[in-house]
Amino acid sequence: MELSFLPQLIAQLTESQSISLAQSIQRQEIATPLSNSAIATAYVQQGSGTPPILLLHGFDSSVLEFRRLLPILANQTQTWAVDLLGFGFTDRIAEIKLSPSAIATHLYYFWKILIAQPVILVGASMGGAAAIDFALTHPQAVQKLVLIDSAGFSAGSAMGKFMFPPLDYLATQFLRNPKVRASISRTAYKDKSLASQDAGLCAALHLNMPGWSQSLIAFTKSGGYSSFQTKLAQIQQPTLILWGDSDKILGIADAEKFERAIARSKLIWIENSGHVPHLEQPQATAQHILDFSAHSN
C-alpha cells in the first residue's frame, strides 16, 4: 500500500474489507480559521449519486470503523467518511485547541470544500454527538440525520478534571494497552467472534499517528461532548435512530429518549447487535439508511 501517511502496520490487515477501505483512504489539505496551517484531513469517498452520505466515527476511532458499511452504501449513492479533527489519520496540529467546537469548524470546512451540498449525516457513538452538534450549528449542510447508538443524550465523561500530569499520560497508556482495547472491542459486539485480530488492528492503527496521546488528552480536558438533551427539540431535520438491541456500552435506554426528544424522528432497533451495528449487522444498517435517504419527508 503506497499510503505514506498511514502507519506501516497497515500491511498486517488480513480481512478483505479492511484492506480495501485502507487502500482508499486519501488526505486533503483543509484550510480553516483554526490555524494558519491547513489540516491534512483523512477521508474515504466512494460511489456516486445524491444525496451524499457522510459518516462520522466514534471516540478514538477512524474511518476504518466503516469498512463493512461504507461499501454497501456506496453501491447505491455517493458516500463519504472522514476522520474528525484530533482523531484517526487526520493530521494533529499542536496549536489548535481541540474541542467539540473545533471539530465542528473543521468538519464544516471539509464539507464546504469537498462536498458542498446537503448530506445525510450519519454519526456512530461519539460521532452521533458530533453529528447532532454539526446539524445544530450548520443546519444548511444537513438534509437528514442518522444516529447509530449515539452519545449525546446523557452527560459526557468527567475524566477531564483528572487529565493532568502524570495521570494524563497514564490514562492514554491505559487506552493504548492491547488487552484493554480488546476488552472494549469484545464488549462492543454481541457476537464476540467479530472482535478478531484484524478488527483489533483496525481499531488501533491510528494510535501510531503523531500526536495521538496529546490530542486524546486535549479533547478529554475540553470536556468532550456534553448532553444535548435541552437542545434536541431544535433539530429540524428528519432523524433516523438506529440502535443495537444488545448495546452494552451505552445501554439501550437513550434510544427511546432520543426518539421522544427529536420531533421528526424514528427509532429502529437493529436485532442481534451490540454497540456497533454498522460492523455487526452492516447489511441491515445500510438498508435502513438507504431507505431513509430515499424517502421524501
N, C-alpha and C positions, 0 to 999 in steps of 0.2 A: 504494500500500500504506500503510495507516494504522497502522504499527507504529513508534511514535516512538522506541523504544529501539534499533532497528536502524539501521545506517549508511545514509545516503542512497544509496550506491552499489548498494543492493539493487535499485533501479529499473532497473539496467543488466543484470539477468539476462535471458537470452533463451530458455532451454530450459524447456518447459512443466513438467517435473518439478521443476526448481529453483524456479520461480516459485510453484508450488502449495505446495511444502513451506515456503518462506519465508513465505507468507501465513498458514500455520497455526501459526507459532511464537508461543507465549504465554510470559508470565513470571508466576511465582508467588512471593510473599514466603515464604521458608522460614526459620523460626526454628530456630537451632541453638545448642549450647553454645559455639560457636567465637567468637561475637561478641554484643554487646548489640544489634546491628543485624541485622534479618532480611536474608537474601540473596535478591535478586531473581533467580530461577532460570529460565533459558530452557529450554523443553521443547516437544515436539510430542506430541499424543495423538490417535490415530485408531483407528477400529474398535471392536468390542465382542466380548465373549466371554471365556472363560477357558481356560487360564491366560494371564495377560497376559505380553507380551514387552517387555523393557526393553533398549534399545540404547545402548551406550556407545562413543563415538567415539575416534579415535586422538589422538596427540600434536599439539598446535597445530591442532586441528580444531574442528568444531562439529556440531550436529545435521544440517546440510546434507549431511554425508557420507552420510546415509542417504536421500537424496532418491529414489533408484531402488529401494531395498529396502523401506523402510517402507510405501509404499502397497500393495505386493503382500501383505505380511504382514497389513496392516490390513483387507484384503478378507476375511480368514479369522478374525481374532481381535483383541482389544484390544492395541494396540501403542503403546509409548512410546519416545521418545528424549529424552535430557537432556544439556545442556551441563554437564560436570563443573566443579567449583569451580576457578576460575582460567583457564577456557577458554571458547571460543565466545562466546555472547552473555549468559552469566550474569554478574551484577554482580561486580566485583572489589572487595573491601573491604580497604583497606590494613592494618588492624590484625590481619587474620587471617594467620598464618604458614602459607604454602602448603606442603603436603607430602602424600604419599600418605595419611597418617593423617587429615589434614583433609579430603581428598577423600572418603574412606570415610565420615567422620562426616556431611558434608553430604549425601552420597548416601543414607545411612540415613534422615535426616530427610525428604528428598524422598520416598523410598519410603514412609515411615511416614505422612506427611501426605496424599499424593495417591493412593497405590496400596494399601498396607496389606494385601496378600496375596502369597503366594509367587509369584515371577516366573520366567520363562525368561530368564536374564540372558545377553545377547549382547555380547561385547566384541571390538572390532576393533583390532589392533595394540596401542598402549599401552592402549586400552580393554580389551583382554584381560587385561593385568596388573591393571588396576583391578577387573575382574570377578573375577579369582582372589582378590585381596585382600578384596573385599567378601564373596565366598562363604565364605572362611575366617573372617572377622570376624563376619559376621551370617548364619550358615547357615540360620536360620529364615526368612530373607527370600528365599532362592534355592531354587527347586524343581529346576531343571536349569541347566546351564551350557553356553554355546556360545562357543568361542574361534575367531575368524577371524584367521588369520595373526598369531597373538598374540605380543606381547612377554611377558617374564616367566620364560622358562626360563634364558636367559643373563643375565649381569650387565648392569646398565644403563650409561648413559653416564658417563664420568669427567669430563665437561665442567665439573661444578660447581666443581672446585678452581680453574678459571680464571675464574670469574664474579666478578671484582672490577673496579672502575673503572680504566681506561676499557674493559677487554675485555668486560665485560658489555653495555655499550651497543653496542659494535662487533658482538658476536655477534647481538644482536637485529636490528640494522640489516642484517646479512648475511642473516638469515632473512626480513626484510621485502622484500629485493630481488626484484622480479618475475622476473628471469632465473633466480635461484636456485630460487625456488618452482616455476617452470615446469620446470626440470630435474628437480627432485624428483618432480613430478607425472608427467612422462614416464617416469621410472624405475619409478614405482609401477604403471603399466599395462603389460600385454603388448601390447595394441592401442594404439599411440601416438596414434591418431586421437581417442581418447576424452579425451586431455588438451587439451580445447578451451578457447576463451577463457571460456566460461561455467563450465567446470569450475575454471579458474583463479580466477575471481571467487568461486565458492562456497568455495574453499579459503582465500581471503584476506580476505573481508569482515570477519571478526572482528578483524583487525589494527587496524581503526579504532575498536575499543571502548576506552573509557578504561581505562588501567592495563594494556594488553596486554603491553608490554615488561617492566614491573615484575613482573608475575605470572610471565612466562616465566623471567625471571632468578631469581625466588624459588624456583620449582619446581625449576629445574636445580640451584641451590645446595643444595636439600634432599637431593639425590642421586637424586631421582626414584624409579622402581621398580627395586629390585634383583632379583636372581634368587630365584624361589620354588622352586627345584629341590628343596631339602630339605623343603619343606612340601607339595608336590603330593600326596604319599601321604595327606595328611589330608583331601583333598577327598572328601566322601561323595556328592555329587550326581552323577547320571549326566551325563556330559560329552561333547559333540559337538565334534570338532576339524575345522574346515573350513580348507583351505589351498590357495591358488593354486599350480598346478604349475609356475609360472614366476616365483615371487616373487624379485625382485632387490633388495628392501630388507632383509628378514630372512633370505633364503635359504630352503631347504626342510628342512634337517637337523633343526630343532627340532620339526617337526610329529610325527615318529615318536618323538622323545624325550618329548614331552608324552604321547603315547598310552601309552608304556611306564610313565611315572611316575604317571599318574592311573588308579586301579584300574578304575573304571566308565566307561571312555572308548572312543570310536570315532573313527577318523580317516577322513575322506572328502576326496579330492583334487578340487579344482574345476579342470576342464580349461580350457585356453586362457585362463588368468587369471594376473595378476601378484599384487601385494601387496594389491589391493583387490577381491576377487571380488564383494563386495556392490555395487560400482559397475560392474564389468566383466561379471559374469555374475549379475545380480540375480535372474533367474527361477530358475536352478538353486540359488543360495544360499538363496533364500526357501523353495523346496520342501523342501530338506533340513532347514531349521529347523522348518518346519511339520510335516513327518513325524516329526521327533524330538520335537516338542512333544506330538503326539497319541499317540505310542507309550507304553504303560504299562510302567514298569520295575519 
